Amino acid sequence: ACATCYGNEKEMDEALYLAYSTFKALEDSDYGKPNHVTYTTFLKACSRLIPTEGRRRKILSTVFKKCCSEGQVSENCLAQFRYAAPQDLFVNVMGGIRTVDIDSITVEDLPSEWTKNVKA
C-alpha cells in the first residue's frame, strides 16, 4: 500500500516510514528475509515517496545493491530500478554490463549472483 500512496508531504513521510519499518522488521526477523517482491515494492515506494533527488538516488542505489548481494534481482525488480533510477545511476550500478540499449538489459545479462535466490 505504501508504494502506491499519494497525499501531502506528511502523509508521504508517514508512508515511507511505514515502508522502511516493515522492510527493516522483515530483514531482522526470523520469519523470513526480503525476497524479490519485497525489494521491488520497496524500490517503488522509495521512488514515489522520497521527494529529494539526492536522497532518493542514494537510497535507490543502496537498496538495489543490497538486493543484488542477496541474489534477489528478478525481472520486475530490475524493471522497477530502471524506472526509478536516473539513467546515469542505473548505468553506474550495472557496472560492466554492456549493451547497445539499457532498456534491453534483462536478468539473463546480470551476474548469476544477483539472481540466484529468486524463486518464482
TIRO-2110 file (N, C-alpha, C; in Angstrom, 1 decimal):
// TIRO-2110
0.8, -1.2, 0.0, N, 1, A
0.0, 0.0, 0.0, CA, 1, A
0.9, 1.3, 0.0, C, 1, A
2.0, 1.2, 0.7, N, 2, A
2.9, 2.4, 0.8, CA, 2, A
3.4, 2.8, -0.6, C, 2, A
3.6, 1.8, -1.4, N, 3, A
4.2, 2.0, -2.8, CA, 3, A
3.3, 2.8, -3.7, C, 3, A
2.0, 2.8, -3.4, N, 4, A
1.0, 3.5, -4.2, CA, 4, A
0.4, 4.6, -3.5, C, 4, A
0.9, 5.1, -2.4, N, 5, A
0.4, 6.2, -1.6, CA, 5, A
0.6, 7.5, -2.3, C, 5, A
-0.5, 8.3, -2.3, N, 6, A
-0.4, 9.7, -2.7, CA, 6, A
-1.0, 10.5, -1.6, C, 6, A
-0.5, 11.8, -1.5, N, 7, A
-1.0, 12.6, -0.5, CA, 7, A
-0.1, 13.8, -0.3, C, 7, A
-0.3, 14.5, 0.8, N, 8, A
0.5, 15.6, 1.2, CA, 8, A
1.9, 15.1, 1.7, C, 8, A
2.8, 16.0, 2.0, N, 9, A
4.1, 15.6, 2.4, CA, 9, A
4.1, 14.8, 3.7, C, 9, A
3.3, 15.2, 4.6, N, 10, A
3.2, 14.5, 5.9, CA, 10, A
2.8, 13.0, 5.7, C, 10, A
1.7, 12.9, 4.9, N, 11, A
1.2, 11.5, 4.6, CA, 11, A
2.3, 10.7, 3.8, C, 11, A
3.0, 11.3, 2.9, N, 12, A
4.0, 10.6, 2.2, CA, 12, A
5.2, 10.2, 3.1, C, 12, A
5.6, 11.1, 4.0, N, 13, A
6.6, 10.8, 5.0, CA, 13, A
6.2, 9.6, 5.9, C, 13, A
4.9, 9.6, 6.3, N, 14, A
4.4, 8.5, 7.2, CA, 14, A
4.4, 7.2, 6.4, C, 14, A
4.0, 7.3, 5.1, N, 15, A
4.0, 6.0, 4.3, CA, 15, A
5.4, 5.5, 4.1, C, 15, A
6.4, 6.4, 3.9, N, 16, A
7.8, 6.0, 3.7, CA, 16, A
8.3, 5.4, 5.0, C, 16, A
8.0, 6.0, 6.1, N, 17, A
8.4, 5.4, 7.4, CA, 17, A
7.8, 4.0, 7.6, C, 17, A
6.5, 3.8, 7.3, N, 18, A
5.9, 2.5, 7.4, CA, 18, A
6.6, 1.5, 6.5, C, 18, A
6.8, 1.9, 5.2, N, 19, A
7.5, 1.0, 4.3, CA, 19, A
8.9, 0.6, 4.8, C, 19, A
9.7, 1.6, 5.3, N, 20, A
11.0, 1.3, 5.8, CA, 20, A
10.9, 0.4, 7.0, C, 20, A
10.0, 0.7, 7.9, N, 21, A
9.9, -0.1, 9.2, CA, 21, A
9.5, -1.5, 8.9, C, 21, A
8.7, -1.7, 7.9, N, 22, A
8.2, -3.0, 7.5, CA, 22, A
9.4, -3.8, 6.9, C, 22, A
10.1, -3.1, 6.0, N, 23, A
11.2, -3.7, 5.3, CA, 23, A
12.3, -4.1, 6.3, C, 23, A
12.6, -3.2, 7.3, N, 24, A
13.6, -3.5, 8.3, CA, 24, A
13.2, -4.6, 9.2, C, 24, A
11.9, -4.6, 9.6, N, 25, A
11.4, -5.7, 10.5, CA, 25, A
11.6, -7.0, 9.8, C, 25, A
11.3, -7.1, 8.5, N, 26, A
11.4, -8.3, 7.8, CA, 26, A
12.9, -8.7, 7.7, C, 26, A
13.8, -7.8, 7.5, N, 27, A
15.2, -8.1, 7.4, CA, 27, A
15.7, -8.7, 8.8, C, 27, A
15.2, -8.1, 9.9, N, 28, A
15.7, -8.5, 11.2, CA, 28, A
14.9, -9.7, 11.8, C, 28, A
13.9, -10.2, 11.1, N, 29, A
13.1, -11.3, 11.7, CA, 29, A
13.6, -12.7, 11.4, C, 29, A
13.1, -13.6, 12.2, N, 30, A
13.4, -15.0, 11.9, CA, 30, A
12.3, -15.6, 11.0, C, 30, A
11.3, -14.8, 10.7, N, 31, A
10.2, -15.3, 9.8, CA, 31, A
10.6, -15.5, 8.4, C, 31, A
11.4, -14.6, 7.9, N, 32, A
11.9, -14.7, 6.5, CA, 32, A
12.6, -13.4, 6.1, C, 32, A
13.4, -13.5, 5.2, N, 33, A
14.1, -12.3, 4.7, CA, 33, A
13.4, -11.7, 3.5, C, 33, A
13.7, -10.4, 3.2, N, 34, A
13.1, -9.8, 2.0, CA, 34, A
13.4, -10.6, 0.7, C, 34, A
12.4, -10.8, -0.1, N, 35, A
12.6, -11.5, -1.4, CA, 35, A
12.5, -10.5, -2.5, C, 35, A
12.5, -11.0, -3.8, N, 36, A
12.5, -10.1, -4.9, CA, 36, A
11.2, -9.3, -4.9, C, 36, A
10.1, -9.8, -4.4, N, 37, A
8.9, -9.0, -4.4, CA, 37, A
9.0, -7.9, -3.4, C, 37, A
9.6, -8.2, -2.2, N, 38, A
9.8, -7.1, -1.2, CA, 38, A
10.7, -6.0, -1.7, C, 38, A
11.8, -6.4, -2.4, N, 39, A
12.7, -5.4, -2.9, CA, 39, A
12.0, -4.5, -4.0, C, 39, A
11.3, -5.2, -4.9, N, 40, A
10.6, -4.5, -5.9, CA, 40, A
9.6, -3.4, -5.3, C, 40, A
8.8, -3.9, -4.4, N, 41, A
7.8, -3.0, -3.7, CA, 41, A
8.5, -1.9, -3.0, C, 41, A
9.6, -2.2, -2.3, N, 42, A
10.3, -1.1, -1.5, CA, 42, A
10.9, -0.1, -2.5, C, 42, A
11.5, -0.6, -3.6, N, 43, A
12.1, 0.4, -4.5, CA, 43, A
11.0, 1.3, -5.1, C, 43, A
9.8, 0.7, -5.4, N, 44, A
8.7, 1.5, -5.9, CA, 44, A
8.3, 2.6, -4.8, C, 44, A
8.2, 2.1, -3.6, N, 45, A
7.8, 3.1, -2.5, CA, 45, A
8.8, 4.2, -2.4, C, 45, A
10.1, 3.9, -2.4, N, 46, A
11.1, 4.9, -2.3, CA, 46, A
11.1, 5.9, -3.5, C, 46, A
10.8, 5.3, -4.7, N, 47, A
10.8, 6.2, -5.9, CA, 47, A
9.6, 7.2, -5.8, C, 47, A
8.5, 6.7, -5.2, N, 48, A
7.3, 7.6, -5.2, CA, 48, A
7.3, 8.5, -3.9, C, 48, A
7.9, 8.1, -2.9, N, 49, A
7.7, 8.8, -1.6, CA, 49, A
8.9, 9.7, -1.2, C, 49, A
10.0, 9.6, -1.8, N, 50, A
11.2, 10.4, -1.5, CA, 50, A
11.3, 11.5, -2.5, C, 50, A
10.9, 12.8, -2.0, N, 51, A
10.9, 13.9, -3.0, CA, 51, A
12.3, 14.5, -3.4, C, 51, A
13.2, 14.3, -2.5, N, 52, A
14.6, 14.9, -2.7, CA, 52, A
15.4, 14.0, -3.6, C, 52, A
15.8, 14.5, -4.7, N, 53, A
16.5, 13.7, -5.7, CA, 53, A
17.8, 13.1, -5.1, C, 53, A
18.6, 13.8, -4.5, N, 54, A
19.9, 13.3, -3.9, CA, 54, A
19.6, 12.2, -2.9, C, 54, A
18.7, 12.3, -2.1, N, 55, A
18.4, 11.3, -1.1, CA, 55, A
17.8, 10.1, -1.8, C, 55, A
16.9, 10.3, -2.7, N, 56, A
16.3, 9.2, -3.4, CA, 56, A
17.3, 8.4, -4.2, C, 56, A
18.3, 9.1, -4.9, N, 57, A
19.3, 8.4, -5.6, CA, 57, A
20.1, 7.5, -4.7, C, 57, A
20.5, 8.0, -3.5, N, 58, A
21.3, 7.3, -2.6, CA, 58, A
20.6, 6.0, -2.0, C, 58, A
19.3, 6.2, -1.7, N, 59, A
18.5, 5.1, -1.2, CA, 59, A
18.3, 4.1, -2.2, C, 59, A
17.9, 4.5, -3.4, N, 60, A
17.6, 3.5, -4.5, CA, 60, A
18.9, 2.7, -4.8, C, 60, A
20.0, 3.4, -4.8, N, 61, A
21.3, 2.7, -5.1, CA, 61, A
21.6, 1.7, -4.0, C, 61, A
21.5, 2.1, -2.7, N, 62, A
21.8, 1.2, -1.6, CA, 62, A
20.9, 0.0, -1.6, C, 62, A
19.6, 0.2, -1.8, N, 63, A
18.6, -0.9, -1.7, CA, 63, A
18.8, -1.8, -2.9, C, 63, A
19.1, -1.3, -4.1, N, 64, A
19.3, -2.2, -5.2, CA, 64, A
20.6, -3.0, -5.1, C, 64, A
21.6, -2.4, -4.6, N, 65, A
22.9, -3.1, -4.4, CA, 65, A
22.7, -4.2, -3.3, C, 65, A
21.9, -3.9, -2.3, N, 66, A
21.6, -5.0, -1.3, CA, 66, A
20.8, -6.1, -1.9, C, 66, A
19.9, -5.8, -2.7, N, 67, A
19.1, -6.8, -3.5, CA, 67, A
20.0, -7.7, -4.3, C, 67, A
21.0, -7.0, -5.0, N, 68, A
22.0, -7.8, -5.8, CA, 68, A
22.8, -8.7, -4.9, C, 68, A
23.3, -8.2, -3.8, N, 69, A
24.1, -9.0, -2.9, CA, 69, A
23.3, -10.2, -2.2, C, 69, A
22.0, -10.0, -2.1, N, 70, A
21.1, -11.1, -1.6, CA, 70, A
20.7, -12.0, -2.7, C, 70, A
21.0, -11.7, -3.9, N, 71, A
20.6, -12.6, -5.0, CA, 71, A
19.1, -12.6, -5.3, C, 71, A
18.5, -11.4, -5.1, N, 72, A
17.1, -11.3, -5.3, CA, 72, A
16.6, -10.4, -6.4, C, 72, A
17.4, -10.2, -7.5, N, 73, A
17.0, -9.4, -8.6, CA, 73, A
16.2, -10.2, -9.6, C, 73, A
14.9, -9.9, -9.7, N, 74, A
14.0, -10.5, -10.7, CA, 74, A
13.8, -9.5, -11.8, C, 74, A
13.1, -10.0, -12.9, N, 75, A
12.8, -9.0, -14.0, CA, 75, A
12.1, -7.8, -13.5, C, 75, A
11.1, -8.1, -12.6, N, 76, A
10.3, -6.9, -12.1, CA, 76, A
11.1, -6.0, -11.2, C, 76, A
12.0, -6.5, -10.4, N, 77, A
12.9, -5.7, -9.6, CA, 77, A
13.8, -4.9, -10.5, C, 77, A
14.4, -5.5, -11.5, N, 78, A
15.3, -4.8, -12.5, CA, 78, A
14.5, -3.7, -13.2, C, 78, A
13.3, -4.0, -13.6, N, 79, A
12.4, -3.0, -14.3, CA, 79, A
12.1, -1.8, -13.4, C, 79, A
11.8, -2.1, -12.1, N, 80, A
11.4, -1.1, -11.2, CA, 80, A
12.7, -0.2, -10.9, C, 80, A
13.8, -0.8, -10.8, N, 81, A
15.0, 0.0, -10.6, CA, 81, A
15.3, 0.9, -11.8, C, 81, A
15.2, 0.3, -13.0, N, 82, A
15.4, 1.0, -14.2, CA, 82, A
14.4, 2.2, -14.3, C, 82, A
13.2, 2.0, -13.9, N, 83, A
12.2, 3.1, -14.0, CA, 83, A
12.5, 4.1, -12.9, C, 83, A
12.9, 3.7, -11.7, N, 84, A
13.0, 4.7, -10.6, CA, 84, A
14.3, 5.5, -10.6, C, 84, A
15.4, 4.8, -11.1, N, 85, A
16.7, 5.5, -11.1, CA, 85, A
17.0, 6.3, -12.3, C, 85, A
17.6, 7.5, -12.1, N, 86, A
18.1, 8.2, -13.2, CA, 86, A
19.0, 7.4, -14.1, C, 86, A
19.1, 7.6, -15.3, N, 87, A
19.8, 6.8, -16.3, CA, 87, A
21.3, 6.7, -15.8, C, 87, A
21.9, 7.8, -15.4, N, 88, A
23.3, 7.7, -15.0, CA, 88, A
23.5, 6.8, -13.8, C, 88, A
22.6, 6.8, -12.9, N, 89, A
22.7, 5.9, -11.7, CA, 89, A
22.5, 4.4, -12.1, C, 89, A
21.5, 4.2, -13.0, N, 90, A
21.3, 2.8, -13.5, CA, 90, A
22.5, 2.3, -14.2, C, 90, A
23.1, 3.0, -15.1, N, 91, A
24.3, 2.6, -15.8, CA, 91, A
25.5, 2.4, -14.8, C, 91, A
25.6, 3.3, -13.9, N, 92, A
26.7, 3.1, -12.9, CA, 92, A
26.5, 1.8, -12.1, C, 92, A
25.3, 1.5, -11.6, N, 93, A
25.1, 0.3, -10.8, CA, 93, A
25.3, -0.9, -11.6, C, 93, A
24.9, -0.9, -12.9, N, 94, A
25.0, -2.0, -13.8, CA, 94, A
26.5, -2.3, -14.0, C, 94, A
27.4, -1.4, -13.8, N, 95, A
28.8, -1.6, -13.9, CA, 95, A
29.2, -2.0, -15.3, C, 95, A
29.8, -3.2, -15.4, N, 96, A
30.4, -3.6, -16.7, CA, 96, A
29.5, -4.3, -17.7, C, 96, A
28.2, -4.3, -17.4, N, 97, A
27.2, -4.9, -18.3, CA, 97, A
27.1, -4.0, -19.5, C, 97, A
27.5, -4.6, -20.7, N, 98, A
27.5, -3.8, -21.9, CA, 98, A
26.3, -4.2, -22.8, C, 98, A
25.6, -3.2, -23.3, N, 99, A
24.6, -3.4, -24.2, CA, 99, A
24.4, -2.2, -25.0, C, 99, A
23.8, -2.3, -26.1, N, 100, A
23.5, -1.2, -27.0, CA, 100, A
22.5, -0.2, -26.4, C, 100, A
21.5, -0.8, -25.7, N, 101, A
20.4, 0.0, -25.1, CA, 101, A
20.2, -0.5, -23.7, C, 101, A
20.2, 0.4, -22.7, N, 102, A
20.0, 0.0, -21.3, CA, 102, A
18.6, -0.6, -21.1, C, 102, A
17.6, -0.2, -21.9, N, 103, A
16.3, -0.8, -21.8, CA, 103, A
16.2, -2.3, -22.2, C, 103, A
17.3, -2.7, -22.9, N, 104, A
17.3, -4.1, -23.3, CA, 104, A
18.0, -5.1, -22.3, C, 104, A
18.5, -4.5, -21.2, N, 105, A
19.1, -5.4, -20.2, CA, 105, A
18.1, -6.2, -19.5, C, 105, A
18.3, -7.5, -19.4, N, 106, A
17.4, -8.4, -18.7, CA, 106, A
18.2, -9.1, -17.6, C, 106, A
17.5, -9.9, -16.8, N, 107, A
18.2, -10.7, -15.8, CA, 107, A
19.2, -11.6, -16.3, C, 107, A
19.0, -12.1, -17.6, N, 108, A
20.0, -13.0, -18.2, CA, 108, A
21.3, -12.3, -18.4, C, 108, A
21.3, -11.0, -18.5, N, 109, A
22.6, -10.3, -18.7, CA, 109, A
23.3, -10.0, -17.4, C, 109, A
22.7, -10.2, -16.3, N, 110, A
23.2, -9.9, -15.0, CA, 110, A
24.1, -11.0, -14.4, C, 110, A
25.0, -10.7, -13.5, N, 111, A
25.8, -11.8, -12.9, CA, 111, A
24.8, -12.8, -12.2, C, 111, A
25.1, -14.0, -12.3, N, 112, A
24.2, -15.0, -11.7, CA, 112, A
24.0, -14.8, -10.2, C, 112, A
25.0, -14.2, -9.5, N, 113, A
25.0, -14.0, -8.1, CA, 113, A
23.8, -13.1, -7.7, C, 113, A
23.5, -12.2, -8.7, N, 114, A
22.4, -11.2, -8.4, CA, 114, A
21.0, -11.8, -8.4, C, 114, A
20.9, -13.0, -9.1, N, 115, A
19.6, -13.5, -9.3, CA, 115, A
19.4, -14.9, -8.7, C, 115, A
20.4, -15.4, -8.0, N, 116, A
20.5, -16.8, -7.6, CA, 116, A
19.4, -17.3, -6.6, C, 116, A
18.9, -16.3, -5.9, N, 117, A
17.9, -16.7, -4.8, CA, 117, A
16.4, -16.3, -5.2, C, 117, A
16.2, -15.9, -6.4, N, 118, A
14.8, -15.6, -6.9, CA, 118, A
14.1, -16.9, -7.1, C, 118, A
13.0, -17.0, -6.4, N, 119, A
12.1, -18.2, -6.5, CA, 119, A
10.8, -17.7, -7.1, C, 119, A
10.4, -18.3, -8.2, N, 120, A
9.2, -17.9, -8.9, CA, 120, A
7.9, -18.2, -8.1, C, 120, A
END
